[in-house]
Amino acid sequence: MELSDARYNELMDQAMLDCYGEEEEFSGVFCTLEDELRFPLQASLVGVPVVVHGLDSERSTTHRGIVAIVERDGQRYPANLADLEFVAPDEASAEWLAAFRRWAATY
């Protein structure tokens, strides 16, 4: 999904409202994604189908990036959100994931 510059800025303004500095902005994006993504989501990680159940607040850092909790064959694992290819997410999730990818590319 492609986002217009205006829509991307609108979503990032929402995510980073009252955020000052890199860590607060990271936390703002993390919390917004946690609230706005409609888990579980179907995805693939290096071509392997997984189910994304949520985000991992303990493993996510400004250094590591946003870490998701994925499940494969009944086992749960951490995976970087940027490494996941999502399969037919709902429209709202797709929009936030597109905003995340654009933000992560410049972060």
DRENSEBA-979654 format. One record per residue (C-alpha): residue number from 1; residue in three letters; x, y negated, z negated. Coordinates in Angstrom, 2 decimals, always signed. Last residue first. Example, Ala and Ser with C-alpha at 12.3 -4.5 7.8 and 13.67 -1.06 7.14 Angstrom:
2
seq/type/east/north/up
2/SER/+13.67/+1.06/-7.14
1/ALA/+12.30/+4.50/-7.80
This chain:
107
seq/type/east/north/up
107/TYR/+14.76/-5.96/-11.40
106/THR/+14.29/-6.81/-7.73
105/ALA/+13.40/-3.34/-6.47
104/ALA/+11.55/-2.65/-9.73
103/TRP/+9.17/-5.57/-9.09
102/ARG/+8.31/-4.35/-5.59
101/ARG/+7.86/-0.80/-6.80
100/PHE/+5.74/-1.94/-9.75
99/ALA/+3.48/-4.07/-7.53
98/ALA/+2.91/-1.08/-5.25
97/LEU/+2.19/+1.10/-8.30
96/TRP/-0.27/-1.51/-9.56
95/GLU/-2.14/-1.54/-6.25
94/ALA/-2.15/+2.24/-5.96
93/SER/-3.50/+2.53/-9.52
92/ALA/-6.40/+0.21/-8.68
91/GLU/-7.14/+2.00/-5.40
90/ASP/-7.12/+5.53/-6.82
89/PRO/-3.91/+7.45/-6.20
88/ALA/-3.70/+9.56/-3.03
87/VAL/-0.44/+11.41/-3.72
86/PHE/+2.18/+9.39/-5.57
85/GLU/+5.86/+9.73/-4.72
84/LEU/+7.85/+9.60/-7.97
83/ASP/+11.44/+8.37/-8.29
82/ALA/+10.46/+4.84/-9.35
81/LEU/+8.56/+6.25/-12.35
80/ASN/+11.77/+7.81/-13.66
79/ALA/+10.99/+11.30/-14.85
78/PRO/+10.54/+12.78/-18.33
77/TYR/+9.39/+16.41/-18.50
76/ARG/+6.30/+18.37/-19.50
75/GLN/+5.98/+22.11/-18.96
74/GLY/+2.78/+23.88/-17.83
73/ASP/+4.10/+24.73/-14.37
72/ARG/+5.01/+21.10/-13.69
71/GLU/+4.05/+18.17/-15.88
70/VAL/+5.28/+14.59/-15.71
69/ILE/+5.80/+11.99/-18.43
68/ALA/+6.88/+8.73/-16.84
67/VAL/+9.99/+6.65/-17.54
66/ILE/+10.15/+2.95/-16.75
65/GLY/+13.71/+1.78/-16.17
64/ARG/+16.82/+3.33/-17.62
63/HIS/+18.67/+0.08/-18.53
62/THR/+15.65/-2.08/-19.35
61/THR/+14.38/+0.82/-21.40
60/SER/+11.76/+3.56/-21.09
59/ARG/+12.63/+6.65/-23.14
58/GLU/+10.58/+5.79/-26.23
57/SER/+7.67/+4.24/-24.34
56/ASP/+7.15/+7.31/-22.17
55/LEU/+4.49/+6.64/-19.54
54/GLY/+1.47/+8.78/-18.78
53/HIS/+0.24/+12.15/-17.59
52/VAL/+1.85/+12.35/-14.16
51/VAL/+1.06/+15.69/-12.53
50/VAL/+3.82/+17.24/-10.46
49/PRO/+4.27/+18.60/-6.93
48/VAL/+7.93/+19.21/-5.94
47/GLY/+9.25/+17.20/-2.99
46/VAL/+11.97/+15.41/-4.95
45/LEU/+9.30/+14.51/-7.52
44/SER/+5.77/+14.68/-6.18
43/ALA/+2.67/+12.97/-7.44
42/GLN/-0.88/+13.53/-8.67
41/LEU/-2.06/+11.06/-11.27
40/PRO/-3.47/+11.79/-14.73
39/PHE/-3.76/+8.96/-15.55
38/ARG/-5.50/+5.84/-14.30
37/LEU/-2.75/+3.23/-14.20
36/GLU/-3.92/-0.08/-15.71
35/ASP/-3.12/+0.21/-19.42
34/GLU/+0.26/+1.96/-19.20
33/LEU/+1.12/-0.20/-16.20
32/THR/+0.31/-3.32/-18.23
31/CYS/+2.35/-2.11/-21.19
30/PHE/+5.41/-1.37/-19.03
29/VAL/+5.16/-4.65/-17.10
28/GLY/+4.93/-6.66/-20.31
27/SER/+7.72/-4.69/-21.94
26/PHE/+10.01/-5.40/-18.98
25/GLU/+9.05/-9.09/-19.11
24/GLU/+9.76/-9.16/-22.84
23/GLU/+13.16/-7.57/-22.28
22/GLU/+14.10/-9.92/-19.44
21/GLY/+13.26/-13.20/-21.12
20/TYR/+10.10/-14.93/-22.22
19/CYS/+6.76/-13.20/-21.76
18/ASP/+3.57/-15.19/-22.40
17/LEU/+1.76/-13.49/-19.50
16/MET/+4.15/-11.06/-17.84
15/ALA/+1.70/-8.44/-16.61
14/GLN/-0.97/-10.92/-15.51
13/ASP/+1.57/-13.16/-13.80
12/MET/+2.99/-10.04/-12.15
11/LEU/-0.45/-9.12/-10.80
10/GLU/-1.10/-12.63/-9.45
9/ASN/+2.39/-12.85/-7.94
8/TYR/+1.85/-9.54/-6.12
7/ARG/-1.56/-10.74/-4.90
6/ALA/-0.11/-14.00/-3.55
5/ASP/+2.86/-12.28/-1.92
4/SER/+0.45/-9.93/-0.17
3/LEU/+0.58/-6.36/-1.32
2/GLU/+1.31/-3.42/+0.94
1/MET/+0.00/+0.00/+0.00
